[in-house]
Amino acid sequence: QVQLVESGGGLVQAGGSLRLSCAASGFNFSSYGMSWYRQAPGKERELVATISTGGGWKKYADSVKGRFTISRDNAKNTMYLQMSSLKLEDTAVYYCKTVRGGIDLWGQGTQVTVSS
């Protein structure tokens, strides 16, 4: 079954850290660029970070540059998002995504809540 499954979300205090994981199955993970998105209540879903197939190219939203790090382990079919210096405004549901054959494949999302 082709799917993406996020994990690692939770409740964290401002200034803290979390690491999200996105486990892929059912397709050749190493052949696809991957992205993290997030959606806060009442807001549109936004792109957080993108990584190339081999992990050598990465791009970040300005709002997370210097605080978040995207990475992947193709041997484990898993992508990660290391989040540090978390802010209240980072509270959102975080999704991983890829595009296969022109069709978006999304995970179910994992909730990240940052408290003061």
C-alpha positions as CSV (number, residue, x, y, z in Angstrom):
1,Q,0.0,0.0,0.0
2,V,1.4,3.4,-1.0
3,Q,1.4,5.7,2.0
4,L,3.1,8.2,4.1
5,V,2.8,8.1,7.9
6,E,3.9,11.0,10.1
7,S,4.9,10.7,13.7
8,G,6.7,12.6,16.5
9,G,4.3,15.4,17.1
10,G,3.3,16.5,20.6
11,L,3.1,19.3,23.1
12,V,6.3,21.2,23.7
13,Q,7.2,24.5,25.4
14,A,8.3,27.5,23.5
15,G,12.1,27.2,22.9
16,G,12.0,23.5,22.9
17,S,12.6,20.9,20.2
18,L,10.8,18.0,18.4
19,R,11.7,15.7,15.7
20,L,9.1,14.6,13.2
21,S,9.3,11.5,11.1
22,C,7.6,10.5,7.8
23,A,7.7,6.8,7.0
24,A,7.1,5.9,3.4
25,S,5.9,2.6,2.0
26,G,4.7,1.1,-1.2
27,F,6.9,3.1,-3.6
28,N,10.5,3.7,-4.3
29,F,11.1,6.4,-1.7
30,S,14.6,7.3,-2.9
31,S,13.4,8.4,-6.3
32,Y,11.2,11.2,-5.0
33,G,11.7,14.6,-3.6
34,M,9.9,15.1,-0.4
35,S,8.4,18.0,1.5
36,W,7.0,19.0,4.9
37,Y,3.9,21.3,5.0
38,R,2.0,22.6,8.0
39,Q,-1.5,24.0,8.6
40,A,-2.4,26.1,11.5
41,P,-6.0,26.6,12.6
42,G,-7.8,29.0,10.3
43,K,-4.9,29.3,8.0
44,E,-3.9,27.8,4.6
45,R,-1.5,24.9,4.4
46,E,2.0,26.2,3.8
47,L,5.3,24.7,2.6
48,V,7.8,24.3,5.4
49,A,10.8,22.5,3.8
50,T,11.7,20.5,0.7
51,I,14.5,17.9,0.2
52,S,15.8,16.4,-3.0
53,T,16.0,12.6,-3.7
54,G,19.5,12.2,-2.4
55,G,19.2,14.9,0.3
56,G,21.8,17.2,-1.1
57,W,19.4,20.0,-1.9
58,K,17.2,21.6,0.7
59,K,14.9,24.6,0.8
60,Y,13.2,26.2,3.8
61,A,10.4,28.7,4.4
62,D,11.8,32.0,5.7
63,S,9.8,31.5,8.9
64,V,11.8,28.3,9.8
65,K,15.2,29.0,8.4
66,G,17.9,28.4,11.0
67,R,15.5,26.6,13.3
68,F,14.3,23.6,11.3
69,T,16.4,20.9,9.5
70,I,14.9,18.6,6.9
71,S,16.7,15.3,6.3
72,R,16.1,11.8,4.9
73,D,17.4,8.3,5.3
74,N,16.7,6.4,2.1
75,A,17.8,3.1,3.6
76,K,15.0,3.5,6.1
77,N,12.5,5.1,3.7
78,T,12.0,7.9,6.2
79,M,12.2,11.7,6.1
80,Y,12.7,13.8,9.2
81,L,12.1,17.3,10.4
82,Q,14.2,18.4,13.3
83,M,12.5,21.5,14.9
84,S,14.4,23.6,17.4
85,S,13.7,27.0,19.1
86,L,10.0,26.3,18.6
87,K,7.7,29.3,18.7
88,L,4.0,29.6,19.5
89,E,3.4,30.3,15.8
90,D,4.8,26.9,14.9
91,T,1.7,25.3,16.3
92,A,0.1,23.4,13.5
93,V,-0.6,20.0,11.9
94,Y,2.5,18.9,10.1
95,Y,2.2,16.9,6.9
96,C,4.7,15.2,4.6
97,K,4.1,15.1,0.9
98,T,5.5,13.8,-2.3
99,V,4.3,13.9,-5.9
100,R,4.1,10.6,-7.8
101,G,2.9,10.6,-11.5
102,G,1.6,14.1,-11.1
103,I,-0.5,13.2,-8.1
104,D,0.0,14.5,-4.6
105,L,0.5,11.9,-1.9
106,W,-0.1,13.2,1.6
107,G,0.3,11.7,5.0
108,Q,-2.4,12.0,7.6
109,G,-0.6,14.7,9.6
110,T,0.8,15.0,13.1
111,Q,-0.1,17.7,15.6
112,V,2.5,20.0,17.0
113,T,1.5,22.3,19.8
114,V,3.9,24.9,21.3
115,S,2.9,26.3,24.6
116,S,4.1,29.4,26.5
